[in-house]
Amino acid sequence: MTQYLSISAARQLHLAAQGLLQYQRRKANKADVLATIQRMALLQIDTISVVNRSPYFVLFSRLGAFDSTWLEQLLAEGKIYEYWAHEACFIPTEDYGLLRHRMLDPANMGWKFSDHWLAQHATEIASIKNHIQANGPVRSADFERKGGKGNGWWDWKPEKRHLEVLFTVGQLMVTERRSFQRVYDLADNVLAKHYQNGWDDTRDLPSPEDAQIEMVRRSCQALGVVKAGWVADYYRLMRGKYEAMLYQLADAGELIPVRIENWRQDAFVHKDLIPLLDKAANGKLQSGITTLLSPFDPVVWDRKRASELFDFDYRIECYTPAPKRKFGYFVLPILSRGKLVGRLDAKAHRQQGVFEVKSLFLEPGMRVSQRLISDLQTALQRCADWHGTPEIHVLNAPRDLAGVLSSLPPSLSSLSK
C-alpha cells in the first residue's frame, strides 16, 4: 500500500535525513563531524568567507559550535578526501571508488580538465610529479608566479593549472589544507592512509553502472525523499531519466514509493528511513531547529528542489553583478522549525567582534510571532558567538521584527541607522 505524505511531512523527512531535525544535546566532537559528512554523503567546499567558509557553516548548522580544525584533521588523517562531486566536495574516503571513473575518464569535466593542456605541458607536469616524489607535498604557493598577480581562477599560473589537472585525473590528491590552501601529494600516498593495502583499480574499482546506482542510493539516503527530477543533481550525474532506475530499486525493496500532497509523480524513500517515514506520515516528525544555512547547504543548493519542496526561490547572488542583486552578496537562508522562513545578508567582522546583518527578509506571508522572534534571536546570537562576533548589528529588517531585535540588551545587539 502506497504511503501518502503531506508536503510538510516530506520536508520534515528531508530535514531528518540531513541531520536538521533537532539540536544535538551534547557538545560536538570530531567523530560527529565525520558522521555528519557521511550522513550527507558530500560536503561542498567554497572559499568565500564573508561570514565563514561553507563547509564549516554547513557543519555548524547541524552540530552547533565545534572546533573547525577537526575538519582539516579528518582530511589529513585520510578519513575524508576532496574531489569533484556536486562541486568540489569533501567526501568520505570509503566512497573513493564512486568517483574514480571521473578521474579515469575526465573528458566531461568541463573547465576542470583540458586534454590539450595535459599534452602541451607533459614535460612540466612530469617534472612536478617528480618533484613531489622526491621532496614531498606541495602547494600552488610554493611556485613563484611570473608576470604579476593573477586575476582569479581563469588566470592561474601554469603550475597551479598543472596541479589541478593532475588532481582532476586522480594522479594527485589533497593530503591536507594549510590556511585552507590545498596541499597536493601523490594519490598513492594519500590513499594509503585509508586503504591498508593501497588502492588497485583492477581489484577495488566498481563498474561504472554499479558506481552510478550506488550514487543514486546515497542521494536517496541523504535527501530523505526524492523524485526522478532531483536525482542527478546531488552527485552531478549525467542528466537523464532516472524514474526507471528508482522503480527498479523499489522493486528490489531498496526504495519505498510514496505519494506527496499535490505531486503528480511518485516520490521515493530509502528503506533505511522507514522508521522516519512512519513518524512523518503520522505527524510525529517535527524539526525544532532554527538556524542559518550556508548558500551551499544541500538543503538549498538545488534551486528547483528548494522551490518544489519548500516553496523557497533561492539563488546565490555573490556571483551576480551588484546592481542586479535582489537580496545581497552573501545571503543566508533561515531555516525555522521545518520551513525556510526568510534570508539575511550578513558579514562577520572578527576584529571588531561584530556580526553585521545588512538586511533581513522574511518570506511573503510569514507571520512575525513571538516564537519566531525568540527563535531568530537565539539563532542569530548562537551563530554570532561561534564566529567570535558576539555583538549583533542589524541594519535593515522588517519593521515589526527590527523593533524587537533592537530591544535586545546593548551588549548583544545594536541597530545602526
Salt bridges, closest charged atoms under 4 A:
ASP32 OD2 - ARG26 NH1 2.70
GLU77 OE2 - LYS30 NZ 2.63
GLU77 OE1 - LYS79 NZ 3.50
GLU82 OE2 - ARG177 NE 2.64
GLU82 OE1 - ARG182 NE 3.05
GLU87 OE2 - ARG236 NH1 2.56
ASP95 OD1 - ARG218 NH1 2.51
GLU124 OE2 - HIS121 ND1 3.44
ASP142 OD1 - ARG139 NH2 3.08
ASP155 OD2 - ARG145 NH2 3.27
GLU164 OE2 - LYS160 NZ 3.11
GLU164 OE2 - ARG182 NH1 2.82
GLU176 OE2 - ARG178 NH2 3.19
ASP201 OD2 - ARG100 NH2 2.86
ASP204 OD2 - ARG203 NH2 2.86
GLU214 OE1 - ARG217 NH1 2.80
GLU214 OE2 - ARG218 NE 2.72
ASP233 OD2 - HIS86 ND1 3.72
ASP233 OD1 - ARG236 NE 3.47
GLU254 OE1 - ARG217 NE 2.47
ASP266 OD1 - ARG259 NH1 2.85
ASP272 OD2 - HIS270 ND1 3.71
ASP297 OD2 - ARG62 NH1 2.74
GLU308 OE1 - LYS227 NZ 3.22
ASP313 OD1 - ARG303 NE 2.80
GLU356 OE1 - HIS349 NE2 2.58
GLU363 OE2 - ARG343 NH2 2.74
ASP375 OD2 - ARG337 NE 2.68
GLU391 OE2 - HIS393 NE2 2.81
